[in-house]
Amino acid sequence: MGQNMQRPIELRFRSPHRSSKISQNFLKKVRYKVSYGDKELIRFKEGSCYSQRYSHYLFYIELMEVRLAESLDMSYLIKDPALFLFFMLEGNVSFSMADGTPISNAKKGICYPTYNKTGEFFVHFPAGVHRLLYISTRPGWLKNHLQTYPHFAEFMLGFEQKTNMYEHMFQFPITRGMRGFLRELYKIDPVSARKLEVGITDNCMGLFEEYHQMLLSGNKSLSLLDAVVQLKAHLDGHFTERDADILSKLLEEIPFTERTVRHAFHEQLKYTVHEYIELLRVNYGHELLQKTKLSVKEIGLKTGFKSHAHFTFVYKKHYNSSPRSDR
C-alpha cells in the first residue's frame, strides 16, 4: 500500500520552547481527546500547545489545543505541496505571508480547504484558548476522485498552474453532519488496526463529502465575511486578467452589491480591491524578474498591467528601485 503520510507542517516559534511526548492520561484537561496516535505538549513563553496527531496512508490528522496567556505570533513551514481541510473548532486565528499580506481569518465554527505550496506561512493567535483540526490528504488521491468531487477540479488543477503560494475555497459553517464525523474520528478504538484504518478513511472521506455537498447546495447562506474570503481567493487566482473581467463573473454569484463587498474587503484586509490587485501583480512581476529572462515589457503585460510603463511606475512605488536595476 505504501508508506503513511508524513507530518505536512513544521511549527516554528519565535521564543524558546520545550517539547515533550505525553500519555493519554495527561490529556485530562484537553476538551477533545483522541484515543490513538502521537501526543505532544509544547511549552513556550506565551503559553502551551497540546498536539494529537495520526499518520494514515491517505490522511494526516492533527488536532491542536492552544492555550495562551498573551497573543502568539509564530509560523509554520510547508515541506511539500499540501492539501488541507481545516476546521476552526473554537477561538480564532489569522494567517499571512512573510511580507504581511493577509491570507485568511478563521473564526470559531468554520471550515474550508486550502492548498499550499512549499514555503513559510505566518500565524497570529490572540490570547485565550483555541482549538483547531486539519486533515491533510495526498493531492493525488483527490485528483483521482474528481468525478466524485467535481467542484474541487478547478481548485486543484488551476492552482498547480499558478505561481501564488496558496489557494483556499469558501469558508462554510461546520455542519451537524461534520460534527458527527469529527466525534466518530476522535473515538475510534485503536485496539483493532483494521478498524482504526477503516474508521479514519470513512470519517475523513465523510468530512470531504460534507464540504463538497455544501458547494453543491450553492452560496445562499453566504455571509459578508465569506464573500470577502471568496473575493480574495478569486483575486489571488485571476489578478493577471483584464481589470474589467476580474470581478464581473464573481459578483454575479455573490448576494451583495459590488460596493458593499468592496467596502468589506477594505475593512478586513486594509487594502482596496485595486490596491490588492496591484500588490499581487507587482509581487508577481518581481518574482519573474528574478526567475526568468523575460523583458520588462513582457513581464509588465504578463502580470496584468496595461503597459510596461505602468508596471515600472508601480514597481518603483513598491520596491524603491526600477525593474531593470533589480534584474
Buried (B, 14 or more C-beta within 10 A) or exposed (E): EEEEBEBBBEBBBEEEBEEEEBEEEEBEEBEBBBBBBBBBBBBBEBBBBBBBBBBBBBBBBBBBBBBBEEEBEBBBEBEEBBBBBBBBBBBBBBBBBEEEBBBBBBEBBBBBBBBBBEBEBBBBBEEBEBBBBBBBBBBEBBBEBBEEBEBBEEBBEEBEEBEBBBBBBBBBBBBEBBBBBBEBBBEBEEEEEEEBBEBBBEBBBBBBBBBBBBBEEEBEEBBBBBBBBBBBBBBBBBBBBEEEEBBEEBBEEBEBEEEEBBBBBBEBBEBEBEEBBBBBBBBBBBBBBEEEEBEBBEBBBBBBBEEBEEBBEBBBEBBEEEBEEEE
